[in-house]
Amino acid sequence: MSGARHRARVIALQALYEIDVVGHATEAALPHCIGEGTSEDIASFAQQLVTTILQHCSDIDERIQYFAPAYPVGQLSPVDRSILRLAISEIMFSRDIPIKIAINEAVELAKAFGSEASPRFVNGVLGAVVSAGSTALGSCGNSDMTQIKRERR
């Protein structure tokens, strides 16, 4: 299902971009991005990703701001912001997605949809999030990395 999950991440990224930039409701953006002929597994995984991100968006954005303080979240390119939200959401809340996979997928999305600098930027922020371990995350939100690791189990 890795190819299917990649496709679902692309759909989720497109929906997040549409929600963020155009201001469409999730109920309008997601079906538009899923389109006809998309398998139920792909559509379901994309919907799960978008729902989780939107439910935890402020917490995710706190982490982005903490680990990329020179780049205010509101001033990031919408593509980079959406990719980081997607990956950090998977790192924090998806028990069945290995962290390496979440980072690799985010970098691939940045290569495909971002600017020339996006893959390095995304990789750097996500690397900082993961390597912080149980230390720095506690000061940027309600939970620290230890809790995140427990949530993933």
N, C-alpha and C positions, 0 to 999 in steps of 0.2 A: 504494500500500500504506500510505499515511500513516494512513488511517482504521483499517486493519487493525493497524498498529503501535500506534496509540493504544489500541485494544482489548487488544492484547497487554500493553501497559504497565499497564492497569487490572488485568488478570488477574495479572500479576507483583506488583503492589502488594498485591492481595488475598492472594496466597499468602505474600508476605513478612510481612504483618501477622499472618496465621494462624500462621506459623512462629514469629514473634517473641512474640506475645501468648499463644497457646494452647500453643505448644511442639510442635506437630505436626511430623512428619518431612516433608521435601520431597516424598517419594514419596506421601504422603497428601494434603498440602495442595494441591499443584499440580493433580492431576487433579480434585480437588473444585472448585477455582476455575475450571478450564477448562470443565468441564461438557460436556454433549452438544451436538452441532451446531456446535461451534467448528471452524473450518477448520484444516487441518494447518499452514498457514503461520503463523497466529496462535498456535496451541499451541506450535509449534516456537520462535518468537521469544520467547514468554513463558518457555518453559523455558530458553532460552539466557540470557535476562536474569537469571533467578533463580539459575541455576548460576554464572554469572560473579560475581554479587553475593556469594553464599555462599562462593565460593572466595577472594574478596579482601576479605571483610567487615572484618577487623581493619585492613587498610590503608585502606579507605574510612572506617572509623570514626575513624582517626587524623586524617584530613583534616577530617572534620566537627568533631572536637574542636579542631583547630588553628585553623580558620576561624570557629568559634563557641565560643570558650573560656568564655563566660558560661553556656553551656548544655551541661552534661555529657551525653554521648550517651545514657547510661542514663536520664536524666531528661527527655529529649525525649518528646513524645507519640509513641506508636508509629507513627502515620500520618506525621508529619513525618520521623521517623527513617527510615522505609521509603522515602519519597519522595526524601530526600536520598541514601540509599544507591543507589537506582535511577539517579538523575541523575548522581551522581559516577561510578558504574560506567560509564555510557554515555560520559561525558566522558573517562574514563581509558582505557577498553578497547575502545570501539566505533569502529572506523575509518570505518565507513560512515554514522555518525550525526553530522551537523554539530552543533557545540557549541550553537549558537543553538536548534536543534530540541530538544536534550536539556533545555535550560533552560526553553524555552516549554512543553514537555510537562509538566515537573515543576510549573511554576506552575499549569497547567491542572488537574493532579491535585490540587494543594493547594487550589485553589478548589472542586473537586468533593467532596473527601473530608476536608479539613482544617478547622481552625477559621478564624475570621474573620482572624486574624493570620498564618495559615500561608502564604498566597501571598507576602506581603512578606518573611517570614522565610526561606523557601526561596529566593526570588530573591536576597536579600542574601547568603546563604551561598554560593550557586552563583556569584554575581557575584564574590565575593571569591576563590573557588577559581580561576576563570578569569583574573581580572585579576592574580593573583599572578605569572603568567608563569613565568619561570625563577628567581624569587627565593625567596620564602618557603617553597615546598613542600619544598625540600631538607631543611629542618630538622624536618619533621614525619613523615618516613618514609624509605623506602629509595630512592625515586625522586623526581626533581624534575619540574617541568612540562615541561622540555625533553625528558626521557625519555618523559613521557606523550605529548607531541606526536609523538615518533619512533614510539612504539607504535601511534599512531593511523594512521600512514602506511602 
